[in-house]
């Protein structure tokens, strides 16, 4: 009997149903407009500092083009763990409690794969990074969104997290400073969230990729709170802090009972992170602190300027605690976030991201990255102000 099924029917239900990235879908339009000013992509506009790049290049010239340990170079693991201990007073074993990964995205994927059984619930805080919901759903977990408070700069009320816990809850996924809002968490809020985790025997997956880009307040990791190291998966990397997005290098630190299953998955799916990127990261840790401070100082100036300009244009905008995003409110314009963003793109050739890309609570807002030059920011805000006046 002839097979009448199409080849497309062989695609898994999960792959068919997972939505494409709302950011990438929107920027397919942007890429067709080369004269557009983009405030959309969350990538440092700085090049990787030359000394870091040179270390990667020299590692290739020296023949370091082979696999490393699945966990990554021991020298790099020692530098990361000792740096964390110096900063927060909590020690991780470089042999058993850290894996160097292909960016933080892979680190998060390893963590989720290691803990989710079908039907397990993972609490996320919206607005949040676009991949969180999809990554959980791909593994047949259930993302449970709690909404941050727009009136408090999109900071989360820990009691909302407590109220979202059910018998199926496995973990709480945090990202602070946040993409897309720049909101962070202070010690008081972290202690309350930690109490929820301890009382309900939950894990905390803590994505702290923007921790080096904080402004007025010192960043504190939830892993450093009493009793939290044993139930925290700490995620970080070099993409944002050292302008190393294309190097694809991150890491995950956790107790050995969590690292062990993550390492098995890592062994089968990636083997190890790129060797030359790991040598570059060693240089970044040892001699890159001045570069990090310089980039953060520039982001700080841009932050203050862009927030002022949005408020002057009549679009309410809070000062983010960290990262390099603002999340201005556009609801006063009488348009949806998507319509506002598309109208701005078509009429003024300025690209921003609709707030709904980050969850339903993002309706009425847009995300703008100030990881671009002051010239671009100035010109973009001139056009945005003109667009608002013409509505």
C-alpha positions in Angstrom: 0.0 0.0 0.0 1.3 3.4 -1.0 2.4 5.7 1.9 0.3 8.9 1.7 1.9 10.6 4.7 3.9 13.7 4.0 7.6 14.0 5.2 6.4 16.9 7.3 4.3 14.5 9.4 7.6 13.0 10.7 8.3 16.2 12.7 7.7 15.9 16.4 4.6 17.5 17.9 6.9 19.4 20.3 9.0 20.9 17.5 5.9 21.8 15.5 4.2 23.5 18.5 7.0 25.5 20.0 6.8 29.1 18.8 9.7 30.8 17.1 11.5 33.4 19.0 9.4 36.6 19.0 12.5 38.7 18.9 14.0 36.9 15.9 10.7 36.8 14.1 10.4 40.6 14.4 14.0 41.2 13.4 13.6 39.3 10.1 11.9 42.5 9.1 14.7 44.7 10.6 17.4 42.9 8.7 15.7 43.9 5.4 16.2 47.6 6.3 20.0 48.3 6.3 19.5 52.0 7.2 17.5 51.2 10.3 18.7 52.2 13.8 18.4 49.2 16.0 17.7 49.3 19.7 16.7 45.7 19.6 19.5 43.2 19.8 20.8 42.4 23.3 24.5 42.3 22.4 27.3 44.6 23.5 28.3 47.0 20.7 31.9 46.8 22.0 34.3 44.4 20.3 36.0 41.8 22.6 39.0 43.5 24.2 42.1 42.9 22.1 44.1 41.1 24.9 41.3 38.6 25.3 41.0 38.0 21.5 44.8 37.7 21.3 44.8 35.0 24.0 42.3 33.0 21.9 44.4 33.5 18.8 47.6 32.5 20.4 46.1 29.4 21.9 45.3 28.3 18.4 48.8 29.1 17.2 50.1 27.1 20.2 48.2 24.0 19.0 45.4 24.2 21.6 42.8 23.0 19.1 41.9 19.7 20.8 39.2 18.6 23.2 39.5 19.7 26.8 38.0 17.8 29.7 34.3 17.6 29.4 34.1 19.9 32.4 36.4 22.4 30.7 40.0 23.6 31.4 40.8 23.0 35.1 42.7 26.4 35.2 39.6 28.2 34.1 37.4 26.3 36.5 39.7 27.2 39.4 39.7 30.9 38.4 35.9 31.0 38.3 35.3 29.2 41.6 38.0 31.2 43.5 36.6 34.4 42.1 33.1 33.5 43.3 34.4 32.6 46.7 36.3 35.9 47.0 33.2 37.9 46.0 30.5 36.1 48.0 32.3 33.9 50.5 30.9 30.6 49.1 33.2 27.9 47.8 32.6 25.6 44.9 34.9 22.6 44.0 36.6 23.2 40.6 36.7 19.5 40.2 33.1 18.5 40.9 30.8 21.5 41.0 31.3 23.4 37.7 31.0 22.8 34.0 32.2 25.2 31.3 29.4 25.4 28.7 28.5 26.8 25.3 27.1 30.0 26.6 24.6 30.4 29.4 21.9 29.1 27.0 23.4 25.6 27.1 24.0 25.8 30.9 20.3 26.5 31.4 19.4 23.7 29.0 21.5 21.2 30.9 20.0 22.3 34.2 16.4 22.0 32.9 17.1 18.6 31.2 18.5 17.3 34.5 15.5 18.1 36.7 12.3 18.2 34.6 10.0 15.2 34.4 6.9 15.6 32.2 4.4 17.8 34.0 6.9 19.3 36.4 6.3 23.0 37.0 9.0 25.7 36.8 8.1 29.1 38.1 9.3 32.0 35.9 9.0 35.7 36.5 7.5 37.7 33.6 8.5 39.8 31.7 11.4 37.4 31.1 13.9 36.3 28.5 12.2 34.8 25.5 13.7 31.3 25.7 12.6 30.4 29.2 9.1 29.3 28.4 10.1 27.5 25.3 13.0 25.6 26.9 10.7 24.3 29.7 8.0 23.4 27.3 10.3 21.5 24.9 11.1 19.2 27.9 7.4 18.7 28.6 7.6 20.8 31.7 5.0 23.5 32.6 6.2 27.1 32.8 4.2 28.9 35.5 4.4 32.7 35.1 4.2 35.1 37.9 4.1 38.8 37.0 6.5 41.4 38.2 5.1 44.7 39.4 5.3 47.5 36.7 4.7 50.1 39.4 7.9 49.0 41.3 10.2 49.0 38.3 9.2 45.4 37.4 10.6 44.0 40.6 9.0 40.7 41.8 7.0 40.4 45.0 8.3 37.1 46.6 4.8 36.5 47.9 3.6 36.0 44.3 6.2 33.3 43.9 5.0 31.6 47.2 1.4 31.7 45.9 2.4 30.0 42.6 3.9 26.9 44.3 2.0 23.7 43.9 2.8 20.0 44.6 4.1 19.8 41.0 6.6 22.7 41.4 10.2 21.7 40.9 12.1 24.9 40.7 12.1 28.7 40.5 13.9 30.3 37.6 15.3 33.8 38.3 17.1 36.3 36.1 18.6 39.4 37.7 19.4 42.0 36.6 16.6 41.1 34.2 16.3 40.9 30.5 14.2 42.8 29.4 13.6 45.2 32.3 16.9 45.7 34.0 15.2 45.1 37.4 17.2 43.3 40.1 16.7 41.8 43.5 18.0 43.1 46.8 19.0 40.9 49.8 15.5 41.2 51.4 13.7 39.9 48.4 16.3 37.2 47.8 15.9 36.0 51.4 12.2 35.7 51.0 12.5 33.8 47.8 15.1 31.5 49.4 12.7 30.9 52.3 10.0 29.8 49.7 12.5 27.4 48.2 13.6 25.9 51.5 10.1 25.5 52.8 8.9 23.7 49.7 12.1 21.8 48.9 12.5 23.6 45.5 15.6 24.3 43.4 16.5 27.8 42.3 18.0 28.3 38.8 19.7 31.6 39.0 20.6 33.2 35.6 23.0 36.0 36.6 24.6 36.7 33.2 24.2 40.5 33.7 25.6 40.5 37.3 28.7 42.4 36.2 26.6 45.2 34.8 24.9 46.6 37.9 24.8 50.3 38.7 24.0 51.8 42.1 23.7 48.6 44.2 26.1 45.7 44.7 24.9 42.4 43.1 24.2 39.5 45.5 23.9 35.9 44.4 21.1 33.9 46.0 23.6 31.0 46.1 25.5 32.9 48.7 22.6 33.0 51.2 22.6 30.5 54.1 21.4 27.1 53.1 21.0 28.0 49.4 24.2 26.6 47.8 22.8 23.1 48.0 19.6 23.9 46.1 20.9 26.6 43.7 22.0 26.2 40.1 24.2 29.3 39.4 24.4 30.3 35.7 26.8 32.9 34.3 29.2 33.5 31.5 31.4 35.9 29.5 29.0 37.2 26.7 27.7 40.3 28.3 30.4 41.2 30.8 33.4 40.9 28.5 31.6 41.5 25.1 32.3 37.8 24.1 28.9 36.9 22.7 30.3 35.1 19.6 32.8 33.1 21.7 29.8 31.1 23.1 31.2 30.6 26.6 29.3 30.2 29.9 29.3 28.0 32.9 27.1 26.4 35.5 28.0 25.9 39.2 26.0 23.7 41.5 26.4 20.9 44.1 27.9 17.7 42.8 24.6 15.9 42.9 23.3 18.3 40.3 26.4 18.7 38.3 26.7 14.9 37.8 23.6 14.5 35.6 24.3 17.7 33.8 27.8 16.5 32.9 26.3 13.2 31.5 24.0 15.2 29.2 26.9 17.6 28.3 29.1 14.6 27.4 26.6 13.3 24.9 25.5 16.5 23.4 28.5 18.9 23.3 31.6 17.1 24.7 33.2 20.4 25.7 33.2 24.1 25.2 35.5 25.6 22.5 39.1 25.3 23.6 40.3 28.6 22.3 37.3 30.4 23.9 38.3 28.9 27.2 41.8 30.2 26.9 40.4 33.6 26.0 38.2 33.4 29.1 41.3 32.8 31.3 42.7 36.1 30.1 39.3 37.8 30.6 39.3 36.8 34.3 43.0 37.5 34.9 43.3 40.8 33.1 39.9 41.9 31.9 38.5 43.7 34.9 39.5 47.2 33.7 37.6 46.5 30.4 34.5 45.4 32.3 34.6 48.6 34.4 35.1 50.8 31.3 32.1 49.2 29.4 29.9 49.4 32.5 30.7 53.1 32.9 29.7 53.7 29.3 26.5 51.8 29.8 25.7 53.9 32.9 26.0 57.1 30.9 23.8 55.7 28.1 21.2 54.5 30.7 20.8 57.9 32.3 20.5 59.6 28.9 18.0 57.2 27.3 15.7 57.1 30.4 15.7 60.9 30.5 14.9 61.1 26.7 12.0 58.6 27.0 10.4 60.5 29.9 10.9 63.8 28.1 9.0 62.2 25.2 6.1 61.4 27.4 6.8 57.7 27.6 7.2 56.7 31.3 10.5 54.9 31.8 12.1 53.7 35.1 15.9 53.5 35.7 17.0 49.9 35.4 19.2 48.5 38.2 21.5 46.7 35.7 21.9 45.1 32.3 21.6 47.4 29.2 17.9 47.5 28.6 15.1 50.0 29.3 11.4 49.0 29.2 9.4 52.2 28.6 5.6 52.3 28.7 3.8 53.2 25.4 0.2 52.5 26.5 -0.5 56.2 26.5 -0.1 56.2 22.7 -3.3 54.0 22.4 -1.5 51.2 20.6 -0.5 47.7 21.3 3.2 47.1 21.8 3.5 45.3 18.4 1.6 48.0 16.5 3.8 50.7 18.1 7.0 48.8 17.2 5.9 48.1 13.7 4.7 51.6 13.1 8.0 53.0 14.5 10.0 50.7 12.3 8.1 51.5 9.1 7.8 55.3 9.5 11.0 56.2 11.4 13.2 53.2 10.8 13.9 52.6 14.4 13.8 49.0 15.7 12.6 48.1 19.2 11.1 44.9 20.6 7.4 44.7 21.5 7.1 44.0 25.3 4.8 41.1 24.6 7.8 39.1 23.3 8.6 38.7 27.0 5.2 37.7 28.3 1.7 39.0 28.5 2.6 41.5 31.2 4.8 43.2 28.6 1.8 44.6 26.7 2.0 48.3 26.7 5.8 48.4 26.8 8.7 48.1 24.5 12.2 46.9 25.1 15.1 49.1 24.0 18.8 48.1 24.3 21.3 50.8 24.9 24.2 48.5 24.0 24.8 50.8 21.0 26.6 54.0 20.4 25.4 57.4 21.9 25.1 58.7 18.3 22.6 55.9 17.5 20.7 56.3 20.8 20.5 60.1 20.2 19.2 59.7 16.7 16.8 57.0 17.6 15.3 59.0 20.5 14.9 62.0 18.2 12.9 59.8 15.8 10.9 58.2 18.6 9.9 61.5 20.0 8.9 62.7 16.6 6.9 59.5 16.1 5.0 60.0 19.4 4.3 63.7 18.5 2.8 62.6 15.2 0.4 60.0 16.6 
